[in-house]
């Protein structure tokens, strides 16, 4: 089972690998300052590590100025809880 801290750590590792800035839960994804290719790799990394937590059509509609890391973590945890 994943906890909030380990998920945040993984998300920040992924963001930093794309030359972005580490974030906290209240940060929006846009605050990471990664580019569109970085976003694509970010979502692929999440799917590879945690499974399909976000439908593709939903990801295309995300407003990265409003999407917080907390929401992403909550969705990953919810998806993991639904698997078990």
Secondary structure, DSSP 8 states (H G I E B T S, - for coil): ---HHHHHHHHHHHHHHTT-----TTSBGGGG---HHHHHHHHHHHHHHH---S-HHHHHH--TTT-BHHHHHHHHHHHHHHH-
